[in-house]
């Protein structure tokens, strides 16, 4: 795994630190016999070491930073107590700072679920077990350090709708959505949502709330939201989110449309009643389809994804379990043109596309682990299944976790503008995949889902945009406008300088990295116009950040087509 465990060296400036302060460090938290020392600029390391008692056996181990003159030193811990050597080195006139070489732990959250700990869930954490390639996974432990899912910052219960053949609702390791507004088995539509006795979801095959048990749907549900860190079974992508179980993956197309309609109605009600009714469904999972299906022949099915997107729902669809180019042959649903559909193919523990999985440079968005995926099975069991059906719930589950991780102002925007902000979450995911050589030319992104990077992008976005409203309220660049948006080769800015100053215009990507900037000197206060050249930037979402003197004010985001 990429554990982000590079040592971030924080120099501790001891200055007038007392011996007691130096002594207060835990002897179990650092490497025995090692010090990190920063010397004054120009100090010769050999002269420095010769100034100490030879019995200390103080030696240089490596130069950690040449410009900052930081060294790793080794001493004989059997001949001098570590706190004494720390005091002695700190007292040297050439020492700017000194500290022990502390251990650094990976910043990951490892659940205690049995099959996760024994390495069965390579898709979440691939250490190279069973012949796999280390890190050919979705970086789930790193993502869980940021968020484990279930509840938004506003208290909404996150729901992912799984449309499948049925579910084991009694499985102890699964979280299922329950419609508490409905009284079971009384043949009355108690909550007035148009569905009778839909306590646990809906059976679109027979128009009832009675849903059968099915292995496939149970397995998919475990990947989306098996209970994490509960000491048994497996860990799903979301530890606390709810799965809305809907039977609708078999039969004829009309059943599929009715199943999607049930999801649409529940989220529509939630939006209209501010959460008093319905469910906060943020994603659907469809691990089924029609091989070689032509979108022109399925206009209503394909249009359902746009309708779902209009209320804020992204849909994940599994592509064909066959090695052919969907761009050429097409497929339902992954050939549907909706922007709110995420089309998914199957990757293996070796980070290659599974041999019997569809591909397409313009129709398939990304890959996700789908080969020998260990998850929940019916009758409270667990086991492996393979297919694009197993890849897709990783993506649907990721949408749920991303929205759980959204900061308050991003979540507010999502509720106010569900259609467009849902697409922003999609872009977070697609922009932050792990690009892998085997997927080049076989999908839009050429990569495999990385859950951690997607959450990290959300976090960076939230940081970058956190002060926008306050800055506008304080009249910093308050008259700033840009056009056109979306833009192609050029973006024209109109703005008012708050005071005479130098001006820097920064373009940042979703991760907050500076990708382009320009500086204009000696600007007068007042209104100005400026054209920004966007040539060379890849298509995607970016931020414009203006800096006048020491004031940074991010005031707009734009799309590069």
Secondary structure as UniProt FT lines:
FT   TURN            15..16
FT   HELIX           19..23
FT   TURN            27..28
FT   STRAND          30..39
FT   TURN            41..42
FT   HELIX           45..50
FT   HELIX           54..56
FT   STRAND          59..65
FT   TURN            66..69
FT   STRAND          70..74
FT   TURN            77..79
FT   HELIX           82..91
FT   TURN            93..94
FT   STRAND          95..102
FT   HELIX           114..117
FT   TURN            118..119
FT   TURN            122..124
FT   HELIX           129..131
FT   TURN            134..135
FT   HELIX           140..146
FT   TURN            153..154
FT   STRAND          157..164
FT   TURN            169..170
FT   TURN            172..173
FT   TURN            180..181
FT   TURN            184..185
FT   TURN            190..191
FT   TURN            196..197
FT   STRAND          201..203
FT   TURN            204..207
FT   HELIX           215..225
FT   STRAND          242..247
FT   HELIX           253..272
FT   TURN            273..275
FT   STRAND          280..286
FT   STRAND          290..291
FT   HELIX           295..297
FT   HELIX           299..310
FT   TURN            311..312
FT   STRAND          314..318
FT   HELIX           326..329
FT   STRAND          331..332
FT   TURN            333..335
FT   TURN            339..340
FT   STRAND          341..347
FT   TURN            349..350
FT   TURN            355..356
FT   TURN            361..363
FT   STRAND          366..369
FT   STRAND          373..377
FT   TURN            378..380
FT   STRAND          381..385
FT   HELIX           388..404
FT   HELIX           408..416
FT   HELIX           418..431
FT   STRAND          434..435
FT   HELIX           437..439
FT   TURN            440..442
FT   STRAND          447..448
FT   HELIX           451..465
FT   TURN            466..467
FT   HELIX           468..473
FT   TURN            474..475
FT   TURN            478..479
FT   STRAND          481..483
FT   STRAND          490..497
FT   STRAND          501..508
FT   TURN            510..511
FT   STRAND          514..523
FT   STRAND          526..533
FT   TURN            535..536
FT   STRAND          540..548
FT   TURN            549..550
FT   STRAND          551..560
//
